[in-house]
């Protein structure tokens, strides 16, 4: 209703202001140590690239589809960790899990091509967001800056917010003539719970667990998002999407838990 660039730019700007205010209230100073600055950059670039792609994709495909495709992040994170950061080797069950996940993704993608040509670009945009998010998580964890999670969130939002404002200024079409209460409420909710609380909790977990394990959080979203999207937004649930979702979830389970089953 207000344009996706205005929505995401407003969310991140309000999130940055709120996060900085929370840091000040809690007596947490913004570290300017070199590793901290690198962590802010890694987090901010990941937030900007991933969220921009997701917000654009939301104009092309249903929210449930986004959750399904984003559910591949454990596979992408583990693959990146192995190729670029010397992570765990890709055993047979992990390769089989990746194959099942890719097969499920192909079903979702194929369904999107049949329903609407723009859905293919939407799926590709979410895949780009997954790659950006996974790379950012691994980069932040590799830097291992000794700063609190809320400070890291504030730093990341300080990097991302100006980039979003620039994108909105160049391509967003200016200030909306009217901001409906539902759109304004959604921006405020996502700024507080999605950007500040959600990111801070995410980075807190990332400080204590491997990025590949943290990525398992996305396992809970596809089924719930498909159900909520169908119930709240009347988003269709076609057989190929349901079958593709089942394959993705099965592949993720095999990828992450196969060593326990066959260990």
Secondary structure as GFF3:
##gff-version 3
##sequence-region A 1 263
A	DSSP	alpha_helix	4	25	.	.	.	ID=ss1
A	DSSP	alpha_helix	34	57	.	.	.	ID=ss2
A	DSSP	alpha_helix	63	70	.	.	.	ID=ss3
A	DSSP	alpha_helix	73	85	.	.	.	ID=ss4
A	DSSP	alpha_helix	92	115	.	.	.	ID=ss5
A	DSSP	alpha_helix	117	143	.	.	.	ID=ss6
A	DSSP	alpha_helix	149	171	.	.	.	ID=ss7
A	DSSP	alpha_helix	181	189	.	.	.	ID=ss8
A	DSSP	pi_helix	190	197	.	.	.	ID=ss9
A	DSSP	alpha_helix	198	206	.	.	.	ID=ss10
A	DSSP	alpha_helix	211	214	.	.	.	ID=ss11
A	DSSP	three_ten_helix	215	220	.	.	.	ID=ss12
A	DSSP	alpha_helix	221	233	.	.	.	ID=ss13
A	DSSP	alpha_helix	239	262	.	.	.	ID=ss14
###
